[in-house]
Amino acid sequence: MDRVEKQTTITFEPIEHKYTDDSGLVYTSVTTLIDKYKPKFNSKYWSMYVALRDNGFKVRPDGGKCKDIVVDGNFRSLESLYKNPINNNEVSLVVNKWKKLTEDACARGNEIHDFLEDGINKSKNDKEGLTNKLISPSLGAGLLVIRTKHDLDATDIGVNYPVIYDRLLVFINKGCTIFAEKRIYSTAYQVAGMIDVLIVKGRQFCILDWKTNKDEMIFESGYFKKKQIGGVYVKTSEFVRKLEYMHSPLNNVELCKGMTYSLQLSLYAYIMIRWGYKLVENGLEIWHIRPGLAPKCIKIRYMEQDVINMLEHHYNNISNNKKPNPLGLGIKPH
């Protein structure tokens, strides 16, 4: 369906991670929208499974039903396993361990993102990043940006991440302008998001994104096998394929980090295109920053049709819930 975008003013509250326009309407973030189409992780089931496994029991799942666990060759219902206080205690240890790993991963990711963002904000004499607080489709509306090697050298990026510095310098030498932490939105679909690095020349653009996952970036569903070493299960580099997909209308998209990030960058790109910009060929890049390794550039496939399917599904959902969706006169999507 042919929808149009209209200009508005949107603010971003980082603590609540909430986008709100000038009429008080809350927009769904890009990451939240994509997560709605991913099957929920059954923590109750898998924490019990891991607790039993780590305590020496031979276990296997029940084929995806998540109601029973085969323990030492016998089917045991999840309900009966939770009736044992010892099991409950072991499950709590597993859950706390997962929580700590998640917190450490978030802290590591935030530290790297903050370093890269703060470096660019510092070069703009905008340590607090105030120029990025408001979202505007106009790329020249009061924003101070990186345009020259001198601007780039004012950041600390070259010290810690020289390969990323070199990549950004290539764009600068081509006459491009760099926007860090650029907020974008679609009033037609009531969606907003934040691009790590948006690079623009005229009406053409490309997108760079930082990712800090410890594991190798995989673009197919599955998991890294764990092996018991010294009585402790340790994740190995052996990848096991396991066909899993996202929910309809993304049921052709495999459930994995790589495809989740591909959808994320593709949705950013689609919003930019709706505002009249053109994505350059191979213009979506992930820079994967892993501990102890040099950052790796991964080219991302633009998933336009999947993004359109997801946005139309999202639009129908908010329409059916009778939530306002502001459509109005403005720039017509290209």
C-alpha positions as a Markdown table, in Angstrom:
| # | Residue | x | y | z |
|---|---|---|---|---|
| 1 | Met | 0.0 | 0.0 | 0.0 |
| 2 | Asp | 1.2 | 3.5 | -0.9 |
| 3 | Arg | 1.7 | 5.4 | 2.4 |
| 4 | Val | 3.3 | 8.8 | 3.0 |
| 5 | Glu | 5.6 | 10.1 | 5.6 |
| 6 | Lys | 5.2 | 13.4 | 7.4 |
| 7 | Gln | 7.7 | 15.4 | 9.4 |
| 8 | Thr | 7.4 | 15.5 | 13.1 |
| 9 | Thr | 9.7 | 16.0 | 16.1 |
| 10 | Ile | 10.6 | 12.8 | 18.0 |
| 11 | Thr | 12.6 | 12.6 | 21.3 |
| 12 | Phe | 14.4 | 9.6 | 22.6 |
| 13 | Glu | 14.7 | 8.7 | 26.3 |
| 14 | Pro | 17.7 | 6.4 | 26.6 |
| 15 | Ile | 16.8 | 5.1 | 30.1 |
| 16 | Glu | 13.3 | 3.9 | 29.0 |
| 17 | His | 14.5 | 3.3 | 25.4 |
| 18 | Lys | 11.4 | 5.1 | 24.3 |
| 19 | Tyr | 10.7 | 7.2 | 21.2 |
| 20 | Thr | 7.9 | 9.8 | 21.5 |
| 21 | Asp | 6.7 | 12.3 | 18.9 |
| 22 | Asp | 5.5 | 15.9 | 19.5 |
| 23 | Ser | 1.9 | 14.7 | 20.0 |
| 24 | Gly | 2.8 | 12.2 | 22.7 |
| 25 | Leu | 2.6 | 9.2 | 20.5 |
| 26 | Val | 5.0 | 6.4 | 21.3 |
| 27 | Tyr | 6.8 | 4.7 | 18.5 |
| 28 | Thr | 8.0 | 1.1 | 18.4 |
| 29 | Ser | 11.7 | 0.8 | 18.3 |
| 30 | Val | 13.3 | -1.1 | 15.4 |
| 31 | Thr | 14.8 | -3.7 | 17.7 |
| 32 | Thr | 11.6 | -4.2 | 19.7 |
| 33 | Leu | 9.6 | -4.7 | 16.5 |
| 34 | Ile | 12.0 | -7.4 | 15.2 |
| 35 | Asp | 12.0 | -9.2 | 18.6 |
| 36 | Lys | 8.2 | -9.5 | 18.3 |
| 37 | Tyr | 8.7 | -11.9 | 15.4 |
| 38 | Lys | 11.2 | -14.1 | 17.3 |
| 39 | Pro | 10.1 | -17.2 | 19.3 |
| 40 | Lys | 10.4 | -16.6 | 23.0 |
| 41 | Phe | 13.2 | -18.4 | 24.8 |
| 42 | Asn | 11.7 | -20.9 | 27.3 |
| 43 | Ser | 13.8 | -20.1 | 30.3 |
| 44 | Lys | 11.9 | -22.3 | 32.7 |
| 45 | Tyr | 12.4 | -25.4 | 30.5 |
| 46 | Trp | 16.0 | -24.9 | 29.5 |
| 47 | Ser | 17.3 | -23.7 | 32.8 |
| 48 | Met | 16.1 | -27.0 | 34.3 |
| 49 | Tyr | 17.6 | -28.9 | 31.4 |
| 50 | Val | 21.0 | -27.2 | 31.9 |
| 51 | Ala | 20.9 | -27.6 | 35.7 |
| 52 | Leu | 20.3 | -31.4 | 35.4 |
| 53 | Arg | 23.0 | -31.7 | 32.7 |
| 54 | Asp | 25.6 | -29.8 | 34.6 |
| 55 | Asn | 24.9 | -32.0 | 37.7 |
| 56 | Gly | 25.8 | -35.2 | 35.8 |
| 57 | Phe | 22.5 | -36.4 | 34.6 |
| 58 | Lys | 22.1 | -37.7 | 31.0 |
| 59 | Val | 19.4 | -35.5 | 29.5 |
| 60 | Arg | 17.8 | -34.9 | 26.2 |
| 61 | Pro | 14.8 | -32.6 | 25.2 |
| 62 | Asp | 11.4 | -33.8 | 24.2 |
| 63 | Gly | 11.5 | -32.7 | 20.6 |
| 64 | Gly | 10.5 | -29.1 | 21.0 |
| 65 | Lys | 7.4 | -29.5 | 23.1 |
| 66 | Cys | 9.2 | -28.2 | 26.2 |
| 67 | Lys | 7.0 | -30.2 | 28.6 |
| 68 | Asp | 9.2 | -33.1 | 29.5 |
| 69 | Ile | 12.9 | -33.8 | 29.9 |
| 70 | Val | 14.3 | -37.3 | 29.3 |
| 71 | Val | 16.5 | -37.8 | 32.4 |
| 72 | Asp | 18.7 | -41.0 | 32.4 |
| 73 | Gly | 16.4 | -42.5 | 29.8 |
| 74 | Asn | 13.1 | -41.7 | 31.6 |
| 75 | Phe | 10.6 | -39.1 | 30.7 |
| 76 | Arg | 10.1 | -36.6 | 33.5 |
| 77 | Ser | 7.5 | -33.9 | 33.4 |
| 78 | Leu | 8.8 | -30.3 | 33.9 |
| 79 | Glu | 6.2 | -29.9 | 36.6 |
| 80 | Ser | 7.5 | -32.9 | 38.6 |
| 81 | Leu | 11.1 | -31.8 | 38.3 |
| 82 | Tyr | 10.3 | -28.4 | 39.8 |
| 83 | Lys | 8.7 | -30.1 | 42.8 |
| 84 | Asn | 12.2 | -31.1 | 44.0 |
| 85 | Pro | 13.7 | -28.3 | 46.1 |
| 86 | Ile | 17.3 | -29.4 | 45.1 |
| 87 | Asn | 16.4 | -28.9 | 41.4 |
| 88 | Asn | 14.9 | -25.5 | 42.1 |
| 89 | Asn | 18.1 | -24.4 | 43.8 |
| 90 | Glu | 20.3 | -25.6 | 40.9 |
| 91 | Val | 18.0 | -23.9 | 38.5 |
| 92 | Ser | 18.4 | -20.6 | 40.4 |
| 93 | Leu | 22.2 | -21.0 | 40.0 |
| 94 | Val | 21.8 | -21.4 | 36.3 |
| 95 | Val | 19.5 | -18.5 | 35.9 |
| 96 | Asn | 21.8 | -16.2 | 37.9 |
| 97 | Lys | 24.8 | -17.4 | 35.8 |
| 98 | Trp | 22.8 | -16.5 | 32.6 |
| 99 | Lys | 21.9 | -13.1 | 34.0 |
| 100 | Lys | 25.6 | -12.4 | 34.8 |
| 101 | Leu | 26.6 | -13.4 | 31.3 |
| 102 | Thr | 23.9 | -11.1 | 29.8 |
| 103 | Glu | 24.9 | -8.2 | 32.0 |
| 104 | Asp | 28.6 | -8.6 | 31.1 |
| 105 | Ala | 27.8 | -8.8 | 27.4 |
| 106 | Cys | 25.6 | -5.7 | 27.6 |
| 107 | Ala | 28.3 | -3.9 | 29.6 |
| 108 | Arg | 30.9 | -4.8 | 27.0 |
| 109 | Gly | 28.7 | -3.8 | 24.2 |
| 110 | Asn | 27.7 | -0.5 | 25.8 |
| 111 | Glu | 31.4 | 0.3 | 26.6 |
| 112 | Ile | 32.4 | -0.2 | 22.9 |
| 113 | His | 29.3 | 1.7 | 21.6 |
| 114 | Asp | 29.9 | 4.5 | 24.1 |
| 115 | Phe | 33.6 | 4.8 | 23.1 |
| 116 | Leu | 32.8 | 5.0 | 19.4 |
| 117 | Glu | 29.9 | 7.4 | 19.9 |
| 118 | Asp | 31.6 | 9.6 | 22.5 |
| 119 | Gly | 34.7 | 9.9 | 20.2 |
| 120 | Ile | 32.5 | 11.3 | 17.5 |
| 121 | Asn | 30.5 | 13.5 | 19.8 |
| 122 | Lys | 33.7 | 14.8 | 21.3 |
| 123 | Ser | 34.9 | 15.8 | 17.8 |
| 124 | Lys | 31.7 | 17.7 | 17.4 |
| 125 | Asn | 32.2 | 19.6 | 20.7 |
| 126 | Asp | 29.1 | 17.8 | 21.8 |
| 127 | Lys | 30.2 | 15.5 | 24.6 |
| 128 | Glu | 26.7 | 14.8 | 25.8 |
| 129 | Gly | 25.4 | 14.0 | 22.3 |
| 130 | Leu | 22.7 | 16.6 | 22.4 |
| 131 | Thr | 22.8 | 17.1 | 18.7 |
| 132 | Asn | 21.4 | 13.6 | 18.3 |
| 133 | Lys | 18.6 | 13.9 | 20.8 |
| 134 | Leu | 16.0 | 15.1 | 18.3 |
| 135 | Ile | 15.1 | 13.0 | 15.3 |
| 136 | Ser | 14.7 | 14.7 | 11.9 |
| 137 | Pro | 14.6 | 13.4 | 8.4 |
| 138 | Ser | 16.7 | 16.4 | 7.4 |
| 139 | Leu | 20.4 | 15.7 | 7.7 |
| 140 | Gly | 21.4 | 19.3 | 7.9 |
| 141 | Ala | 19.0 | 20.5 | 10.6 |
| 142 | Gly | 21.5 | 21.8 | 13.2 |
| 143 | Leu | 23.6 | 18.7 | 13.3 |
| 144 | Leu | 27.4 | 18.9 | 13.6 |
| 145 | Val | 29.0 | 16.0 | 11.7 |
| 146 | Ile | 32.3 | 14.6 | 10.6 |
| 147 | Arg | 33.2 | 15.7 | 7.1 |
| 148 | Thr | 37.0 | 15.9 | 7.1 |
| 149 | Lys | 40.1 | 13.9 | 8.2 |
| 150 | His | 40.7 | 16.6 | 10.8 |
| 151 | Asp | 37.3 | 16.0 | 12.3 |
| 152 | Leu | 38.0 | 12.2 | 12.3 |
| 153 | Asp | 41.4 | 12.7 | 13.9 |
| 154 | Ala | 39.7 | 14.6 | 16.7 |
| 155 | Thr | 38.1 | 11.3 | 17.8 |
| 156 | Asp | 39.9 | 8.4 | 19.6 |
| 157 | Ile | 38.7 | 5.9 | 17.1 |
| 158 | Gly | 42.1 | 5.6 | 15.3 |
| 159 | Val | 43.8 | 4.7 | 18.6 |
| 160 | Asn | 41.7 | 1.7 | 19.5 |
| 161 | Tyr | 40.2 | 0.7 | 16.2 |
| 162 | Pro | 42.5 | 1.7 | 13.4 |
| 163 | Val | 40.8 | -0.6 | 10.9 |
| 164 | Ile | 37.5 | 1.2 | 11.5 |
| 165 | Tyr | 39.3 | 4.6 | 11.3 |
| 166 | Asp | 40.6 | 3.6 | 7.9 |
| 167 | Arg | 37.2 | 2.5 | 6.7 |
| 168 | Leu | 35.6 | 5.9 | 7.8 |
| 169 | Leu | 38.5 | 7.8 | 6.2 |
| 170 | Val | 37.7 | 6.1 | 2.9 |
| 171 | Phe | 34.2 | 7.5 | 3.0 |
| 172 | Ile | 35.5 | 11.0 | 4.0 |
| 173 | Asn | 38.0 | 11.0 | 1.1 |
| 174 | Lys | 35.0 | 10.2 | -1.2 |
| 175 | Gly | 33.3 | 13.4 | 0.0 |
| 176 | Cys | 30.8 | 11.7 | 2.3 |
| 177 | Thr | 29.4 | 13.0 | 5.6 |
| 178 | Ile | 29.4 | 10.8 | 8.7 |
| 179 | Phe | 26.5 | 10.9 | 11.2 |
| 180 | Ala | 26.9 | 9.0 | 14.5 |
| 181 | Glu | 24.0 | 7.6 | 16.4 |
| 182 | Lys | 21.5 | 9.0 | 13.9 |
| 183 | Arg | 17.9 | 8.7 | 15.0 |
| 184 | Ile | 15.3 | 8.0 | 12.2 |
| 185 | Tyr | 11.6 | 7.3 | 12.1 |
| 186 | Ser | 8.6 | 6.4 | 10.0 |
| 187 | Thr | 5.3 | 8.1 | 10.9 |
| 188 | Ala | 3.5 | 5.9 | 8.4 |
| 189 | Tyr | 4.4 | 2.8 | 10.4 |
| 190 | Gln | 5.0 | 4.4 | 13.8 |
| 191 | Val | 8.5 | 3.0 | 14.0 |
| 192 | Ala | 11.8 | 4.6 | 15.1 |
| 193 | Gly | 15.4 | 3.6 | 15.5 |
| 194 | Met | 19.0 | 4.6 | 15.8 |
| 195 | Ile | 21.7 | 4.0 | 13.2 |
| 196 | Asp | 25.2 | 3.6 | 14.7 |
| 197 | Val | 26.9 | 5.3 | 11.7 |
| 198 | Leu | 25.0 | 6.8 | 8.7 |
| 199 | Ile | 27.2 | 7.9 | 5.8 |
| 200 | Val | 25.6 | 10.2 | 3.2 |
| 201 | Lys | 26.7 | 11.8 | 0.0 |
| 202 | Gly | 24.0 | 13.8 | -1.8 |
| 203 | Arg | 20.9 | 11.5 | -1.7 |
| 204 | Gln | 23.0 | 8.3 | -1.5 |
| 205 | Phe | 23.7 | 6.5 | 1.8 |
| 206 | Cys | 25.2 | 3.5 | 3.4 |
| 207 | Ile | 25.0 | 2.2 | 7.0 |
| 208 | Leu | 27.7 | 0.9 | 9.4 |
| 209 | Asp | 26.7 | -0.9 | 12.6 |
| 210 | Trp | 28.8 | -2.1 | 15.6 |
| 211 | Lys | 28.1 | -5.5 | 17.0 |
| 212 | Thr | 30.0 | -7.0 | 20.0 |
| 213 | Asn | 28.9 | -10.6 | 20.3 |
| 214 | Lys | 31.6 | -12.9 | 21.6 |
| 215 | Asp | 30.7 | -15.7 | 19.1 |
| 216 | Glu | 31.4 | -15.8 | 15.4 |
| 217 | Met | 28.6 | -14.1 | 13.4 |
| 218 | Ile | 26.4 | -16.9 | 11.9 |
| 219 | Phe | 23.6 | -16.4 | 9.3 |
| 220 | Glu | 21.9 | -19.7 | 9.8 |
| 221 | Ser | 20.0 | -21.2 | 12.7 |
| 222 | Gly | 21.7 | -23.5 | 15.1 |
| 223 | Tyr | 24.1 | -23.4 | 18.1 |
| 224 | Phe | 27.7 | -23.8 | 19.2 |
| 225 | Lys | 28.1 | -27.2 | 20.7 |
| 226 | Lys | 29.3 | -27.5 | 24.4 |
| 227 | Lys | 31.7 | -30.0 | 25.6 |
| 228 | Gln | 32.5 | -31.0 | 29.2 |
| 229 | Ile | 36.1 | -30.0 | 30.1 |
| 230 | Gly | 37.3 | -30.5 | 33.7 |
| 231 | Gly | 33.7 | -31.1 | 34.8 |
| 232 | Val | 32.5 | -27.8 | 33.3 |
| 233 | Tyr | 30.5 | -27.5 | 30.0 |
| 234 | Val | 32.4 | -25.1 | 27.7 |
| 235 | Lys | 31.1 | -23.7 | 24.4 |
| 236 | Thr | 33.2 | -24.8 | 21.5 |
| 237 | Ser | 33.7 | -23.5 | 17.9 |
| 238 | Glu | 31.7 | -26.5 | 16.5 |
| 239 | Phe | 28.5 | -25.2 | 15.1 |
| 240 | Val | 25.4 | -27.5 | 14.9 |
| 241 | Arg | 22.7 | -26.7 | 12.4 |
| 242 | Lys | 19.1 | -26.6 | 13.8 |
| 243 | Leu | 16.4 | -25.3 | 11.5 |
| 244 | Glu | 14.4 | -22.7 | 13.3 |
| 245 | Tyr | 12.5 | -19.8 | 11.8 |
| 246 | Met | 11.0 | -16.5 | 12.9 |
| 247 | His | 7.2 | -16.0 | 13.2 |
| 248 | Ser | 5.0 | -15.2 | 10.2 |
| 249 | Pro | 5.3 | -13.1 | 8.0 |
| 250 | Leu | 9.1 | -13.7 | 8.5 |
| 251 | Asn | 8.7 | -17.5 | 8.6 |
| 252 | Asn | 11.2 | -17.8 | 5.8 |
| 253 | Val | 13.9 | -16.1 | 7.8 |
| 254 | Glu | 16.1 | -18.3 | 9.9 |
| 255 | Leu | 16.3 | -17.6 | 13.6 |
| 256 | Cys | 19.9 | -16.4 | 14.4 |
| 257 | Lys | 21.9 | -13.3 | 15.3 |
| 258 | Gly | 23.1 | -12.7 | 11.7 |
| 259 | Met | 19.6 | -12.6 | 10.2 |
| 260 | Thr | 18.3 | -10.5 | 13.1 |
| 261 | Tyr | 21.0 | -7.9 | 12.5 |
| 262 | Ser | 20.3 | -8.1 | 8.7 |
| 263 | Leu | 16.6 | -7.3 | 9.3 |
| 264 | Gln | 17.7 | -4.4 | 11.6 |
| 265 | Leu | 20.0 | -2.8 | 9.1 |
| 266 | Ser | 17.5 | -3.4 | 6.3 |
| 267 | Leu | 14.7 | -1.7 | 8.2 |
| 268 | Tyr | 17.0 | 1.3 | 8.9 |
| 269 | Ala | 17.7 | 1.4 | 5.2 |
| 270 | Tyr | 14.1 | 1.1 | 4.2 |
| 271 | Ile | 13.1 | 4.0 | 6.4 |
| 272 | Met | 15.9 | 6.1 | 4.8 |
| 273 | Ile | 14.6 | 5.1 | 1.3 |
| 274 | Arg | 11.1 | 6.2 | 2.3 |
| 275 | Trp | 12.5 | 9.7 | 2.9 |
| 276 | Gly | 13.9 | 9.9 | -0.6 |
| 277 | Tyr | 17.5 | 8.5 | -0.1 |
| 278 | Lys | 19.1 | 5.8 | -2.2 |
| 279 | Leu | 21.0 | 2.9 | -0.7 |
| 280 | Val | 24.3 | 2.3 | -2.5 |
| 281 | Glu | 25.2 | -1.2 | -3.7 |
| 282 | Asn | 26.5 | -3.3 | -0.8 |
| 283 | Gly | 25.9 | -0.4 | 1.4 |
| 284 | Leu | 25.1 | -2.2 | 4.7 |
| 285 | Glu | 28.0 | -3.3 | 6.9 |
| 286 | Ile | 28.4 | -4.8 | 10.3 |
| 287 | Trp | 31.6 | -4.3 | 12.1 |
| 288 | His | 32.0 | -7.2 | 14.4 |
| 289 | Ile | 34.2 | -6.3 | 17.4 |
| 290 | Arg | 35.2 | -9.3 | 19.4 |
| 291 | Pro | 37.5 | -9.5 | 22.4 |
| 292 | Gly | 41.1 | -10.1 | 21.4 |
| 293 | Leu | 40.4 | -10.0 | 17.7 |
| 294 | Ala | 40.6 | -7.2 | 15.1 |
| 295 | Pro | 37.2 | -5.8 | 14.0 |
| 296 | Lys | 35.8 | -7.7 | 11.0 |
| 297 | Cys | 33.6 | -6.1 | 8.3 |
| 298 | Ile | 30.6 | -8.2 | 7.3 |
| 299 | Lys | 28.5 | -7.1 | 4.3 |
| 300 | Ile | 24.8 | -7.5 | 4.9 |
| 301 | Arg | 22.1 | -8.4 | 2.3 |
| 302 | Tyr | 19.3 | -5.8 | 2.0 |
| 303 | Met | 16.1 | -7.6 | 2.9 |
| 304 | Glu | 13.5 | -5.2 | 1.5 |
| 305 | Gln | 10.6 | -7.5 | 0.9 |
| 306 | Asp | 10.9 | -9.1 | 4.4 |
| 307 | Val | 11.0 | -5.6 | 5.9 |
| 308 | Ile | 7.9 | -4.5 | 4.0 |
| 309 | Asn | 6.0 | -7.7 | 5.1 |
| 310 | Met | 7.0 | -7.1 | 8.7 |
| 311 | Leu | 6.0 | -3.4 | 8.6 |
| 312 | Glu | 2.6 | -4.1 | 6.9 |
| 313 | His | 1.9 | -6.8 | 9.6 |
| 314 | His | 2.9 | -4.4 | 12.3 |
| 315 | Tyr | 0.7 | -1.6 | 10.8 |
| 316 | Asn | -2.3 | -4.0 | 10.6 |
| 317 | Asn | -1.8 | -4.9 | 14.2 |
| 318 | Ile | -1.8 | -1.4 | 15.5 |
| 319 | Ser | -4.7 | -0.5 | 13.3 |
| 320 | Asn | -6.7 | -3.5 | 14.6 |
| 321 | Asn | -5.9 | -2.4 | 18.2 |
| 322 | Lys | -7.3 | 1.0 | 17.2 |
| 323 | Lys | -4.1 | 2.8 | 18.0 |
| 324 | Pro | -3.5 | 6.0 | 16.1 |
| 325 | Asn | -1.2 | 5.7 | 13.2 |
| 326 | Pro | -0.5 | 9.2 | 11.8 |
| 327 | Leu | -0.7 | 9.3 | 8.0 |
| 328 | Gly | -0.6 | 12.7 | 6.4 |
| 329 | Leu | 0.7 | 14.9 | 3.7 |
| 330 | Gly | 4.4 | 14.9 | 3.4 |
| 331 | Ile | 7.1 | 13.2 | 1.4 |
| 332 | Lys | 5.9 | 10.4 | -0.7 |
| 333 | Pro | 7.9 | 7.2 | -0.4 |
| 334 | His | 10.2 | 6.4 | -3.2 |
